[in-house]
Amino acid sequence: MAYFIIISVFLGYFILHSLTASLTMKQWVAKHQPAIMPWYRLIFNALAILLSLPLLMVMFFFSGEPLWSWHGFGFYFTSALAIMALIAFFYSLKYYDLAEFWGTRQLKENNKSVEDQEKFQISPFHRYVRHPWYFFSLVIIWTRDVSTLQLLVYSLVTAYFIFGSKLEERKLVAYHGEVYKKYQQKVAGVIPLPWKILSSQEAEQLLKDCPQK
């Protein structure tokens, strides 16, 4: 019963998050409630944070049975990987338009556009993987000690990152067209692959091919 509750809560969150992030939902709001659009991204992020609280409560109340923990060299190695992923995440922030990401720019400019306003760009991390934040998150969670509950939760989160990234990329293809399709072909999605890496020259050429806003 406990695991059914956990799966239901997480799936409910994932479905709602995907629905509110979808281009279809944004287009519907833009058509029927255009005044909300400058607030849309800000509300979306606030809801995402607020609704994640039940997920944390579930993990707190249902601890699960221990499956494995890291000791000795394994502990130091996995901890080092997690720290490097965390540092990489914070370093990557310099390559994002955070005002656009949080929605404060849209509100300040009273922007009612459905499309994201950030230009297509390829940071050093995006040369290796299309969704570096997802990858960093997976490194962090899978290098921790694991219980039966955490195994279930981490598996659900991993599946959602993979599935959710595909939904997200439908919007990116709609926004950026053929250049993003070329980028998809050349760079791995969530897990970096040695044979799908862009050189700096290839990244520059892709950006030249993209009609910037």
N, C-alpha and C positions, 0 to 999 in steps of 0.2 A: 504493500500500500504506500509506504513512504517513497519508494522509487517511482511509483506511478505519479504521485504528487509532484515530485521533482521534475520528471519529464514533462508533465502538463504545464507547470509554471514556466519552465524554460522555453518550451515550444510556443506557449502563448506570447511570451516576450519577443521571441524571434519573429513570429508572424506579424505582430503589431509593429515592430520596428521596421520590418521589410515593407509593410503596407504603407506606413507613413513616409518612408524614404523613397517610395516609388515615383516615377515620373507621372504615372496615371493619376495618383492621388494629388500631386502638386498641380497638374493640369486642371483637375476637377475643382480644387480650391481656387485657383486663379480665375476660373470661369464663373464660379458661383459666389465666391467671397474674396474678391480681389484685394480688399482692404487688409486682409490677413497676411497676404504674401510677404510684405516686408518683415513680418514677425515670424514667418514660417520656420526658418532654420533655427531661430532662437528657441521657439516653442518645442521644436523637434528634439533639440539637444537637452532641454530641461526635462522633457518627458522621458527621454532615454535614461537620464541619470536617476530621476525619481522612481521610475518603474524597475530599475535594477536593484532597488533596496529589498524587495521581496526575494530576489534571487540570493542576495547575501544572507537574508534571514534563514532561508532554506538550508544553505550551507552551514549556518551556525547551529541550527537545531538538529540537523541530521549529519552527524560526523562520519558515520560509516566505519567499517573495519579496516585497519591498516593492511595495505597490500605490499608496498615496498618503501624503503627509505634509503637515502644515500649516506654512505659512511666512508671514512678514509679519503682516498684519492678521488673517488666518485663524488663525494660531497664538495670538495674543493673545485673539481672540474665543472660540475653542474652549476655551482654557485658563480663561478667565473663566467660561464656562458650567460647566466641570467643577468649578471651585472653588466656585461658587454651589451646585451640586448637592450637593457634599460638605458644605458648611456647613449646607444645608437638612436633609440627612440627620441630622447630629449634633443640630441644633436640634429635629428631630422626635422625638428620643428622649424628650423630656420628656413627650410625650403617650402614651407606651406604658408598660405595666406590665412593666418589664424583669425583675422577679423571676418573673413569670408566664411571660414569653417564654423565659427561659433554663431555667426549670423548678425553680428553687431554692425558690419558694413552695410548689409541690406537694409537694416532698420535706420541707420544714420542717413542713407541715401534715398530712403523710401522706395527701394527697388522692388518692383512687383513682377520681375521676370521669373519664369519657371526655371530657366537654365541657370546653372552655376556660373558665376562671373569670373572665376579663376581661370587663367590661361592654361593651356596644356603645356606642361613642363616635365622634364626628366631630370630628377635629382640624381646624385651619385648612387643613392640606394635604389632608385627606380631603374637603374641600368641592370640590376641583378634580379629584381623581383617587382612585379606590378603593384603589390600591396605590402610594402615593408612593415607597416604597423601591425598587420595581421601576423606576419612572420615573427616579428619581435615578441608579440604577445604569446604566440605558440611556444617559442623558446622559453619564455619565462614560466609558463604554467607547467610544461612538461619536464622541466628540470627541478620541480618541487617534489617533496614526498607525496605519495599517492595512497589514498584510501579507496574503498569501494565507491563511496559517494563521489570523490574527486575524479575517479576514473570515468564515471558516468558523465559528470559535468564537463570535464575536459574533452571528452569525446563529442558531446553535444556542441560545445563551443567550436571545436575544430571543424565539425561538419557544417556548422552555420557559417564560419568564416569562408569555407570553400563555396558553399551554396550562395551565401550572401554576396560574395565577391562577383559571382556571375550575374546576379541581379544588378549590382552596382555598375557593372561594365556595360550593361545594356544602355544605361543613361550616358555613359562616357562615349560610347559609339554614336549615340544620337547627337551628343554635343559636338564631338570632334571628327566624326566621319571616318573616312578611309585611313587617315593617318593613325588613328587609334587601333584600327584593325591590323595595320602593319606592326604596330608596337606589340599587340597581343601575340602575333606570330613569332616575334623575335625574343620576347622575355617571358619567363615563367610567371604563373599567377600568384600563388601564396608561398610555395616552397621553392627556393632558388635551385636551378639546375645548371650544372657547369657548361652545358652545350647551348644554353639559351641566355646569353649575356650580351649586352650592347657595349661596344667600345665607345669611348667619348666622341670619336668622329662620327660613328653611326647615330649616336644620340643627337648630335648637332644637326645632322642631315635630316633626321625625322622632324626636328623642330622647324627647320627651314621649309619643310613640305607642309607644315600645318598653317592654315590661314588663321593668324592670331586675331583676337578681338581688339 
